[in-house]
Amino acid sequence: MQIYLTARSSSFLLLDERTGSTVPRSELLRSLWGYEAGAFTRTVDTHVASLRQKLEGNPGRPELILTVPGVGYNSWD
């Protein structure tokens, strides 16, 4: 099965090459969308939901892209 990802989605996945470490939402917003610190937006959450639909067997119970409440996102170990 082939999965097609946008350049931004690929960058999102590559940003967390530090497997097991959490990437703060603020870093994702700055690195991928150019938003300044403190910006409130659902952009990251919407993007993660879209990636989960493409990559996860059960997006409602993610195993690959994990949410760290109040911090950001963590990739699989």
PyMOL Python script that loads the backbone (N, CA, C, O; Angstrom):
from pymol import cmd

cmd.read_pdbstr("""\
ATOM      1  N   MET A   1       0.842  -1.175   0.000  1.00  0.00           N
ATOM      2  CA  MET A   1       0.000   0.000   0.000  1.00  0.00           C
ATOM      3  C   MET A   1       0.893   1.246   0.000  1.00  0.00           C
ATOM      4  O   MET A   1       1.833   1.343   0.788  1.00  0.00           O
ATOM      5  N   GLN A   2       0.597   2.175  -0.870  1.00  0.00           N
ATOM      6  CA  GLN A   2       1.338   3.427  -0.934  1.00  0.00           C
ATOM      7  C   GLN A   2       0.560   4.514  -0.206  1.00  0.00           C
ATOM      8  O   GLN A   2      -0.665   4.594  -0.292  1.00  0.00           O
ATOM      9  N   ILE A   3       1.302   5.343   0.511  1.00  0.00           N
ATOM     10  CA  ILE A   3       0.718   6.479   1.209  1.00  0.00           C
ATOM     11  C   ILE A   3       1.381   7.728   0.663  1.00  0.00           C
ATOM     12  O   ILE A   3       2.607   7.835   0.653  1.00  0.00           O
ATOM     13  N   TYR A   4       0.582   8.661   0.215  1.00  0.00           N
ATOM     14  CA  TYR A   4       1.104   9.907  -0.334  1.00  0.00           C
ATOM     15  C   TYR A   4       1.059  10.989   0.733  1.00  0.00           C
ATOM     16  O   TYR A   4       0.016  11.242   1.336  1.00  0.00           O
ATOM     17  N   LEU A   5       2.195  11.617   0.957  1.00  0.00           N
ATOM     18  CA  LEU A   5       2.294  12.683   1.946  1.00  0.00           C
ATOM     19  C   LEU A   5       2.722  13.977   1.269  1.00  0.00           C
ATOM     20  O   LEU A   5       3.483  13.972   0.301  1.00  0.00           O
ATOM     21  N   THR A   6       2.222  15.070   1.793  1.00  0.00           N
ATOM     22  CA  THR A   6       2.655  16.376   1.306  1.00  0.00           C
ATOM     23  C   THR A   6       4.070  16.642   1.822  1.00  0.00           C
ATOM     24  O   THR A   6       4.563  15.936   2.701  1.00  0.00           O
ATOM     25  N   ALA A   7       4.705  17.651   1.274  1.00  0.00           N
ATOM     26  CA  ALA A   7       6.050  18.027   1.733  1.00  0.00           C
ATOM     27  C   ALA A   7       6.017  18.409   3.207  1.00  0.00           C
ATOM     28  O   ALA A   7       6.936  18.075   3.954  1.00  0.00           O
ATOM     29  N   ARG A   8       4.969  19.105   3.630  1.00  0.00           N
ATOM     30  CA  ARG A   8       4.859  19.517   5.027  1.00  0.00           C
ATOM     31  C   ARG A   8       4.674  18.294   5.934  1.00  0.00           C
ATOM     32  O   ARG A   8       5.252  18.236   7.019  1.00  0.00           O
ATOM     33  N   SER A   9       3.887  17.337   5.502  1.00  0.00           N
ATOM     34  CA  SER A   9       3.699  16.121   6.294  1.00  0.00           C
ATOM     35  C   SER A   9       5.006  15.361   6.447  1.00  0.00           C
ATOM     36  O   SER A   9       5.321  14.857   7.525  1.00  0.00           O
ATOM     37  N   SER A  10       5.755  15.282   5.372  1.00  0.00           N
ATOM     38  CA  SER A  10       7.062  14.615   5.430  1.00  0.00           C
ATOM     39  C   SER A  10       7.989  15.360   6.382  1.00  0.00           C
ATOM     40  O   SER A  10       8.704  14.742   7.171  1.00  0.00           O
ATOM     41  N   SER A  11       7.976  16.679   6.307  1.00  0.00           N
ATOM     42  CA  SER A  11       8.811  17.490   7.207  1.00  0.00           C
ATOM     43  C   SER A  11       8.393  17.296   8.651  1.00  0.00           C
ATOM     44  O   SER A  11       9.239  17.237   9.544  1.00  0.00           O
ATOM     45  N   PHE A  12       7.104  17.198   8.884  1.00  0.00           N
ATOM     46  CA  PHE A  12       6.591  16.971  10.231  1.00  0.00           C
ATOM     47  C   PHE A  12       7.161  15.677  10.795  1.00  0.00           C
ATOM     48  O   PHE A  12       7.630  15.641  11.932  1.00  0.00           O
ATOM     49  N   LEU A  13       7.119  14.636  10.008  1.00  0.00           N
ATOM     50  CA  LEU A  13       7.616  13.333  10.465  1.00  0.00           C
ATOM     51  C   LEU A  13       9.134  13.348  10.647  1.00  0.00           C
ATOM     52  O   LEU A  13       9.650  12.720  11.572  1.00  0.00           O
ATOM     53  N   LEU A  14       9.844  14.048   9.788  1.00  0.00           N
ATOM     54  CA  LEU A  14      11.297  14.116   9.893  1.00  0.00           C
ATOM     55  C   LEU A  14      11.756  14.999  11.037  1.00  0.00           C
ATOM     56  O   LEU A  14      12.856  14.821  11.560  1.00  0.00           O
ATOM     57  N   LEU A  15      10.915  15.957  11.431  1.00  0.00           N
ATOM     58  CA  LEU A  15      11.288  16.865  12.511  1.00  0.00           C
ATOM     59  C   LEU A  15      11.541  16.103  13.801  1.00  0.00           C
ATOM     60  O   LEU A  15      12.367  16.506  14.620  1.00  0.00           O
ATOM     61  N   ASP A  16      10.830  15.009  13.975  1.00  0.00           N
ATOM     62  CA  ASP A  16      11.005  14.231  15.193  1.00  0.00           C
ATOM     63  C   ASP A  16      11.879  13.017  14.935  1.00  0.00           C
ATOM     64  O   ASP A  16      11.480  11.887  15.218  1.00  0.00           O
ATOM     65  N   GLU A  17      13.057  13.244  14.405  1.00  0.00           N
ATOM     66  CA  GLU A  17      14.008  12.147  14.219  1.00  0.00           C
ATOM     67  C   GLU A  17      14.513  11.656  15.562  1.00  0.00           C
ATOM     68  O   GLU A  17      15.072  10.564  15.668  1.00  0.00           O
ATOM     69  N   ARG A  18      14.314  12.463  16.574  1.00  0.00           N
ATOM     70  CA  ARG A  18      14.725  12.089  17.935  1.00  0.00           C
ATOM     71  C   ARG A  18      13.652  11.171  18.520  1.00  0.00           C
ATOM     72  O   ARG A  18      12.909  11.573  19.415  1.00  0.00           O
ATOM     73  N   THR A  19      13.572   9.980  18.032  1.00  0.00           N
ATOM     74  CA  THR A  19      12.546   9.035  18.437  1.00  0.00           C
ATOM     75  C   THR A  19      12.425   8.978  19.950  1.00  0.00           C
ATOM     76  O   THR A  19      13.409   8.818  20.673  1.00  0.00           O
ATOM     77  N   GLY A  20      11.194   9.114  20.401  1.00  0.00           N
ATOM     78  CA  GLY A  20      10.925   9.045  21.824  1.00  0.00           C
ATOM     79  C   GLY A  20      10.946  10.387  22.518  1.00  0.00           C
ATOM     80  O   GLY A  20      10.600  10.465  23.696  1.00  0.00           O
ATOM     81  N   SER A  21      11.344  11.459  21.825  1.00  0.00           N
ATOM     82  CA  SER A  21      11.328  12.763  22.471  1.00  0.00           C
ATOM     83  C   SER A  21      10.142  13.576  21.960  1.00  0.00           C
ATOM     84  O   SER A  21       9.703  13.427  20.820  1.00  0.00           O
ATOM     85  N   THR A  22       9.649  14.421  22.821  1.00  0.00           N
ATOM     86  CA  THR A  22       8.475  15.222  22.507  1.00  0.00           C
ATOM     87  C   THR A  22       8.876  16.498  21.781  1.00  0.00           C
ATOM     88  O   THR A  22       9.817  17.185  22.179  1.00  0.00           O
ATOM     89  N   VAL A  23       8.152  16.803  20.717  1.00  0.00           N
ATOM     90  CA  VAL A  23       8.356  18.049  19.985  1.00  0.00           C
ATOM     91  C   VAL A  23       7.239  18.995  20.408  1.00  0.00           C
ATOM     92  O   VAL A  23       6.065  18.704  20.180  1.00  0.00           O
ATOM     93  N   PRO A  24       7.591  20.121  21.018  1.00  0.00           N
ATOM     94  CA  PRO A  24       6.567  21.073  21.458  1.00  0.00           C
ATOM     95  C   PRO A  24       5.767  21.639  20.277  1.00  0.00           C
ATOM     96  O   PRO A  24       6.298  21.819  19.181  1.00  0.00           O
ATOM     97  N   ARG A  25       4.478  21.914  20.522  1.00  0.00           N
ATOM     98  CA  ARG A  25       3.615  22.511  19.496  1.00  0.00           C
ATOM     99  C   ARG A  25       4.240  23.797  18.973  1.00  0.00           C
ATOM    100  O   ARG A  25       4.200  24.066  17.772  1.00  0.00           O
ATOM    101  N   SER A  26       4.823  24.600  19.881  1.00  0.00           N
ATOM    102  CA  SER A  26       5.403  25.884  19.473  1.00  0.00           C
ATOM    103  C   SER A  26       6.531  25.682  18.460  1.00  0.00           C
ATOM    104  O   SER A  26       6.682  26.477  17.532  1.00  0.00           O
ATOM    105  N   GLU A  27       7.319  24.625  18.634  1.00  0.00           N
ATOM    106  CA  GLU A  27       8.400  24.337  17.690  1.00  0.00           C
ATOM    107  C   GLU A  27       7.841  23.907  16.342  1.00  0.00           C
ATOM    108  O   GLU A  27       8.359  24.306  15.298  1.00  0.00           O
ATOM    109  N   LEU A  28       6.797  23.103  16.357  1.00  0.00           N
ATOM    110  CA  LEU A  28       6.159  22.688  15.110  1.00  0.00           C
ATOM    111  C   LEU A  28       5.585  23.893  14.373  1.00  0.00           C
ATOM    112  O   LEU A  28       5.765  24.030  13.163  1.00  0.00           O
ATOM    113  N   LEU A  29       4.890  24.768  15.108  1.00  0.00           N
ATOM    114  CA  LEU A  29       4.305  25.956  14.491  1.00  0.00           C
ATOM    115  C   LEU A  29       5.377  26.857  13.884  1.00  0.00           C
ATOM    116  O   LEU A  29       5.200  27.380  12.784  1.00  0.00           O
ATOM    117  N   ARG A  30       6.473  27.036  14.590  1.00  0.00           N
ATOM    118  CA  ARG A  30       7.551  27.896  14.107  1.00  0.00           C
ATOM    119  C   ARG A  30       8.272  27.260  12.921  1.00  0.00           C
ATOM    120  O   ARG A  30       8.498  27.915  11.904  1.00  0.00           O
ATOM    121  N   SER A  31       8.627  25.997  13.052  1.00  0.00           N
ATOM    122  CA  SER A  31       9.436  25.326  12.029  1.00  0.00           C
ATOM    123  C   SER A  31       8.676  25.049  10.733  1.00  0.00           C
ATOM    124  O   SER A  31       9.226  25.200   9.642  1.00  0.00           O
ATOM    125  N   LEU A  32       7.418  24.647  10.855  1.00  0.00           N
ATOM    126  CA  LEU A  32       6.679  24.218   9.668  1.00  0.00           C
ATOM    127  C   LEU A  32       5.752  25.272   9.086  1.00  0.00           C
ATOM    128  O   LEU A  32       5.495  25.276   7.882  1.00  0.00           O
ATOM    129  N   TRP A  33       5.242  26.176   9.938  1.00  0.00           N
ATOM    130  CA  TRP A  33       4.278  27.165   9.459  1.00  0.00           C
ATOM    131  C   TRP A  33       4.758  28.607   9.611  1.00  0.00           C
ATOM    132  O   TRP A  33       4.129  29.524   9.083  1.00  0.00           O
ATOM    133  N   GLY A  34       5.864  28.818  10.326  1.00  0.00           N
ATOM    134  CA  GLY A  34       6.392  30.157  10.491  1.00  0.00           C
ATOM    135  C   GLY A  34       5.671  31.014  11.508  1.00  0.00           C
ATOM    136  O   GLY A  34       5.854  32.231  11.526  1.00  0.00           O
ATOM    137  N   TYR A  35       4.852  30.405  12.360  1.00  0.00           N
ATOM    138  CA  TYR A  35       4.145  31.157  13.398  1.00  0.00           C
ATOM    139  C   TYR A  35       5.096  31.512  14.529  1.00  0.00           C
ATOM    140  O   TYR A  35       6.028  30.767  14.830  1.00  0.00           O
ATOM    141  N   GLU A  36       4.854  32.646  15.146  1.00  0.00           N
ATOM    142  CA  GLU A  36       5.637  33.073  16.299  1.00  0.00           C
ATOM    143  C   GLU A  36       5.171  32.348  17.554  1.00  0.00           C
ATOM    144  O   GLU A  36       4.056  31.828  17.610  1.00  0.00           O
ATOM    145  N   ALA A  37       6.040  32.323  18.559  1.00  0.00           N
ATOM    146  CA  ALA A  37       5.697  31.700  19.846  1.00  0.00           C
ATOM    147  C   ALA A  37       4.467  32.375  20.421  1.00  0.00           C
ATOM    148  O   ALA A  37       4.294  33.587  20.295  1.00  0.00           O
ATOM    149  N   GLY A  38       3.623  31.591  21.047  1.00  0.00           N
ATOM    150  CA  GLY A  38       2.425  32.121  21.682  1.00  0.00           C
ATOM    151  C   GLY A  38       1.219  32.166  20.765  1.00  0.00           C
ATOM    152  O   GLY A  38       0.123  32.502  21.216  1.00  0.00           O
ATOM    153  N   ALA A  39       1.384  31.843  19.507  1.00  0.00           N
ATOM    154  CA  ALA A  39       0.247  31.850  18.581  1.00  0.00           C
ATOM    155  C   ALA A  39      -0.697  30.712  18.952  1.00  0.00           C
ATOM    156  O   ALA A  39      -0.268  29.582  19.180  1.00  0.00           O
ATOM    157  N   PHE A  40      -1.976  31.024  19.007  1.00  0.00           N
ATOM    158  CA  PHE A  40      -2.957  29.974  19.281  1.00  0.00           C
ATOM    159  C   PHE A  40      -3.633  29.599  17.973  1.00  0.00           C
ATOM    160  O   PHE A  40      -4.279  30.424  17.326  1.00  0.00           O
ATOM    161  N   THR A  41      -3.475  28.375  17.611  1.00  0.00           N
ATOM    162  CA  THR A  41      -4.083  27.885  16.378  1.00  0.00           C
ATOM    163  C   THR A  41      -4.263  26.379  16.485  1.00  0.00           C
ATOM    164  O   THR A  41      -3.543  25.706  17.221  1.00  0.00           O
ATOM    165  N   ARG A  42      -5.212  25.871  15.758  1.00  0.00           N
ATOM    166  CA  ARG A  42      -5.454  24.424  15.723  1.00  0.00           C
ATOM    167  C   ARG A  42      -4.752  23.790  14.519  1.00  0.00           C
ATOM    168  O   ARG A  42      -5.016  22.633  14.191  1.00  0.00           O
ATOM    169  N   THR A  43      -3.877  24.525  13.871  1.00  0.00           N
ATOM    170  CA  THR A  43      -3.190  24.045  12.677  1.00  0.00           C
ATOM    171  C   THR A  43      -2.463  22.731  12.923  1.00  0.00           C
ATOM    172  O   THR A  43      -2.605  21.788  12.145  1.00  0.00           O
ATOM    173  N   VAL A  44      -1.689  22.662  13.994  1.00  0.00           N
ATOM    174  CA  VAL A  44      -0.922  21.443  14.285  1.00  0.00           C
ATOM    175  C   VAL A  44      -1.874  20.285  14.561  1.00  0.00           C
ATOM    176  O   VAL A  44      -1.675  19.182  14.053  1.00  0.00           O
ATOM    177  N   ASP A  45      -2.900  20.531  15.359  1.00  0.00           N
ATOM    178  CA  ASP A  45      -3.849  19.463  15.704  1.00  0.00           C
ATOM    179  C   ASP A  45      -4.552  18.923  14.468  1.00  0.00           C
ATOM    180  O   ASP A  45      -4.735  17.714  14.328  1.00  0.00           O
ATOM    181  N   THR A  46      -4.942  19.814  13.578  1.00  0.00           N
ATOM    182  CA  THR A  46      -5.605  19.403  12.344  1.00  0.00           C
ATOM    183  C   THR A  46      -4.655  18.597  11.467  1.00  0.00           C
ATOM    184  O   THR A  46      -5.051  17.597  10.868  1.00  0.00           O
ATOM    185  N   HIS A  47      -3.420  19.030  11.394  1.00  0.00           N
ATOM    186  CA  HIS A  47      -2.418  18.327  10.592  1.00  0.00           C
ATOM    187  C   HIS A  47      -2.142  16.930  11.168  1.00  0.00           C
ATOM    188  O   HIS A  47      -2.039  15.959  10.419  1.00  0.00           O
ATOM    189  N   VAL A  48      -2.025  16.836  12.478  1.00  0.00           N
ATOM    190  CA  VAL A  48      -1.792  15.542  13.120  1.00  0.00           C
ATOM    191  C   VAL A  48      -2.979  14.609  12.874  1.00  0.00           C
ATOM    192  O   VAL A  48      -2.791  13.425  12.594  1.00  0.00           O
ATOM    193  N   ALA A  49      -4.195  15.138  12.977  1.00  0.00           N
ATOM    194  CA  ALA A  49      -5.382  14.314  12.721  1.00  0.00           C
ATOM    195  C   ALA A  49      -5.359  13.759  11.298  1.00  0.00           C
ATOM    196  O   ALA A  49      -5.704  12.599  11.074  1.00  0.00           O
ATOM    197  N   SER A  50      -4.955  14.586  10.344  1.00  0.00           N
ATOM    198  CA  SER A  50      -4.871  14.143   8.955  1.00  0.00           C
ATOM    199  C   SER A  50      -3.801  13.060   8.785  1.00  0.00           C
ATOM    200  O   SER A  50      -4.028  12.063   8.100  1.00  0.00           O
ATOM    201  N   LEU A  51      -2.639  13.257   9.409  1.00  0.00           N
ATOM    202  CA  LEU A  51      -1.575  12.246   9.346  1.00  0.00           C
ATOM    203  C   LEU A  51      -2.024  10.933   9.983  1.00  0.00           C
ATOM    204  O   LEU A  51      -1.748   9.852   9.462  1.00  0.00           O
ATOM    205  N   ARG A  52      -2.709  11.038  11.097  1.00  0.00           N
ATOM    206  CA  ARG A  52      -3.190   9.819  11.762  1.00  0.00           C
ATOM    207  C   ARG A  52      -4.163   9.057  10.872  1.00  0.00           C
ATOM    208  O   ARG A  52      -4.143   7.827  10.847  1.00  0.00           O
ATOM    209  N   GLN A  53      -5.018   9.776  10.141  1.00  0.00           N
ATOM    210  CA  GLN A  53      -5.948   9.116   9.220  1.00  0.00           C
ATOM    211  C   GLN A  53      -5.191   8.322   8.157  1.00  0.00           C
ATOM    212  O   GLN A  53      -5.637   7.257   7.730  1.00  0.00           O
ATOM    213  N   LYS A  54      -4.052   8.845   7.739  1.00  0.00           N
ATOM    214  CA  LYS A  54      -3.264   8.190   6.694  1.00  0.00           C
ATOM    215  C   LYS A  54      -2.384   7.060   7.222  1.00  0.00           C
ATOM    216  O   LYS A  54      -2.176   6.063   6.531  1.00  0.00           O
ATOM    217  N   LEU A  55      -1.866   7.210   8.443  1.00  0.00           N
ATOM    218  CA  LEU A  55      -0.823   6.306   8.928  1.00  0.00           C
ATOM    219  C   LEU A  55      -1.253   5.291   9.983  1.00  0.00           C
ATOM    220  O   LEU A  55      -0.691   4.199  10.066  1.00  0.00           O
ATOM    221  N   GLU A  56      -2.233   5.649  10.772  1.00  0.00           N
ATOM    222  CA  GLU A  56      -2.615   4.795  11.899  1.00  0.00           C
ATOM    223  C   GLU A  56      -3.659   3.760  11.484  1.00  0.00           C
ATOM    224  O   GLU A  56      -4.548   4.054  10.685  1.00  0.00           O
ATOM    225  N   GLY A  57      -3.547   2.562  12.023  1.00  0.00           N
ATOM    226  CA  GLY A  57      -4.561   1.540  11.799  1.00  0.00           C
ATOM    227  C   GLY A  57      -5.884   1.940  12.427  1.00  0.00           C
ATOM    228  O   GLY A  57      -6.946   1.698  11.854  1.00  0.00           O
ATOM    229  N   ASN A  58      -5.825   2.555  13.609  1.00  0.00           N
ATOM    230  CA  ASN A  58      -6.996   3.057  14.316  1.00  0.00           C
ATOM    231  C   ASN A  58      -6.666   4.472  14.797  1.00  0.00           C
ATOM    232  O   ASN A  58      -6.112   4.642  15.884  1.00  0.00           O
ATOM    233  N   PRO A  59      -7.000   5.486  13.999  1.00  0.00           N
ATOM    234  CA  PRO A  59      -6.630   6.861  14.347  1.00  0.00           C
ATOM    235  C   PRO A  59      -7.155   7.329  15.703  1.00  0.00           C
ATOM    236  O   PRO A  59      -6.586   8.238  16.308  1.00  0.00           O
ATOM    237  N   GLY A  60      -8.220   6.724  16.175  1.00  0.00           N
ATOM    238  CA  GLY A  60      -8.770   7.088  17.476  1.00  0.00           C
ATOM    239  C   GLY A  60      -7.927   6.580  18.639  1.00  0.00           C
ATOM    240  O   GLY A  60      -8.057   7.063  19.764  1.00  0.00           O
ATOM    241  N   ARG A  61      -7.074   5.616  18.370  1.00  0.00           N
ATOM    242  CA  ARG A  61      -6.158   5.065  19.367  1.00  0.00           C
ATOM    243  C   ARG A  61      -4.757   5.040  18.751  1.00  0.00           C
ATOM    244  O   ARG A  61      -4.237   3.971  18.429  1.00  0.00           O
ATOM    245  N   PRO A  62      -4.157   6.203  18.589  1.00  0.00           N
ATOM    246  CA  PRO A  62      -2.879   6.298  17.875  1.00  0.00           C
ATOM    247  C   PRO A  62      -1.734   5.567  18.571  1.00  0.00           C
ATOM    248  O   PRO A  62      -1.639   5.536  19.798  1.00  0.00           O
ATOM    249  N   GLU A  63      -0.887   4.991  17.758  1.00  0.00           N
ATOM    250  CA  GLU A  63       0.309   4.309  18.252  1.00  0.00           C
ATOM    251  C   GLU A  63       1.585   4.904  17.654  1.00  0.00           C
ATOM    252  O   GLU A  63       2.679   4.660  18.161  1.00  0.00           O
ATOM    253  N   LEU A  64       1.449   5.674  16.589  1.00  0.00           N
ATOM    254  CA  LEU A  64       2.620   6.220  15.899  1.00  0.00           C
ATOM    255  C   LEU A  64       2.896   7.678  16.255  1.00  0.00           C
ATOM    256  O   LEU A  64       4.039   8.050  16.520  1.00  0.00           O
ATOM    257  N   ILE A  65       1.857   8.496  16.260  1.00  0.00           N
ATOM    258  CA  ILE A  65       2.000   9.912  16.606  1.00  0.00           C
ATOM    259  C   ILE A  65       1.184  10.118  17.875  1.00  0.00           C
ATOM    260  O   ILE A  65      -0.047  10.109  17.851  1.00  0.00           O
ATOM    261  N   LEU A  66       1.886  10.301  18.970  1.00  0.00           N
ATOM    262  CA  LEU A  66       1.235  10.385  20.273  1.00  0.00           C
ATOM    263  C   LEU A  66       1.149  11.821  20.766  1.00  0.00           C
ATOM    264  O   LEU A  66       2.074  12.609  20.572  1.00  0.00           O
ATOM    265  N   THR A  67       0.037  12.154  21.401  1.00  0.00           N
ATOM    266  CA  THR A  67      -0.146  13.480  21.983  1.00  0.00           C
ATOM    267  C   THR A  67       0.406  13.484  23.392  1.00  0.00           C
ATOM    268  O   THR A  67       0.144  12.570  24.173  1.00  0.00           O
ATOM    269  N   VAL A  68       1.169  14.511  23.714  1.00  0.00           N
ATOM    270  CA  VAL A  68       1.640  14.750  25.072  1.00  0.00           C
ATOM    271  C   VAL A  68       0.874  15.997  25.528  1.00  0.00           C
ATOM    272  O   VAL A  68       1.252  17.117  25.187  1.00  0.00           O
ATOM    273  N   PRO A  69      -0.206  15.799  26.304  1.00  0.00           N
ATOM    274  CA  PRO A  69      -1.085  16.913  26.668  1.00  0.00           C
ATOM    275  C   PRO A  69      -0.328  18.108  27.250  1.00  0.00           C
ATOM    276  O   PRO A  69       0.515  17.971  28.137  1.00  0.00           O
ATOM    277  N   GLY A  70      -0.662  19.273  26.718  1.00  0.00           N
ATOM    278  CA  GLY A  70      -0.061  20.508  27.194  1.00  0.00           C
ATOM    279  C   GLY A  70       1.350  20.773  26.700  1.00  0.00           C
ATOM    280  O   GLY A  70       1.937  21.806  27.021  1.00  0.00           O
ATOM    281  N   VAL A  71       1.908  19.833  25.908  1.00  0.00           N
ATOM    282  CA  VAL A  71       3.289  19.986  25.438  1.00  0.00           C
ATOM    283  C   VAL A  71       3.366  19.939  23.922  1.00  0.00           C
ATOM    284  O   VAL A  71       3.690  20.943  23.286  1.00  0.00           O
ATOM    285  N   GLY A  72       3.076  18.797  23.341  1.00  0.00           N
ATOM    286  CA  GLY A  72       3.217  18.640  21.898  1.00  0.00           C
ATOM    287  C   GLY A  72       2.954  17.221  21.458  1.00  0.00           C
ATOM    288  O   GLY A  72       1.984  16.594  21.884  1.00  0.00           O
ATOM    289  N   TYR A  73       3.819  16.718  20.605  1.00  0.00           N
ATOM    290  CA  TYR A  73       3.638  15.386  20.030  1.00  0.00           C
ATOM    291  C   TYR A  73       4.918  14.589  20.122  1.00  0.00           C
ATOM    292  O   TYR A  73       6.024  15.130  20.111  1.00  0.00           O
ATOM    293  N   ASN A  74       4.731  13.291  20.213  1.00  0.00           N
ATOM    294  CA  ASN A  74       5.829  12.356  20.376  1.00  0.00           C
ATOM    295  C   ASN A  74       5.620  11.258  19.320  1.00  0.00           C
ATOM    296  O   ASN A  74       4.490  10.859  19.041  1.00  0.00           O
ATOM    297  N   SER A  75       6.705  10.792  18.754  1.00  0.00           N
ATOM    298  CA  SER A  75       6.600   9.708  17.779  1.00  0.00           C
ATOM    299  C   SER A  75       6.759   8.361  18.476  1.00  0.00           C
ATOM    300  O   SER A  75       7.041   8.272  19.671  1.00  0.00           O
ATOM    301  N   TRP A  76       6.568   7.340  17.689  1.00  0.00           N
ATOM    302  CA  TRP A  76       6.686   5.982  18.198  1.00  0.00           C
ATOM    303  C   TRP A  76       8.075   5.739  18.753  1.00  0.00           C
ATOM    304  O   TRP A  76       9.046   6.372  18.340  1.00  0.00           O
ATOM    305  N   ASP A  77       8.152   4.816  19.692  1.00  0.00           N
ATOM    306  CA  ASP A  77       9.453   4.426  20.283  1.00  0.00           C
ATOM    307  C   ASP A  77      10.065   3.306  19.481  1.00  0.00           C
ATOM    308  O   ASP A  77      11.155   2.835  19.809  1.00  0.00           O
TER     309      ASP A  77
END
""", "prot")
cmd.dss("prot")
cmd.show_as("cartoon", "prot")
cmd.util.cbc("prot")
cmd.orient("prot")
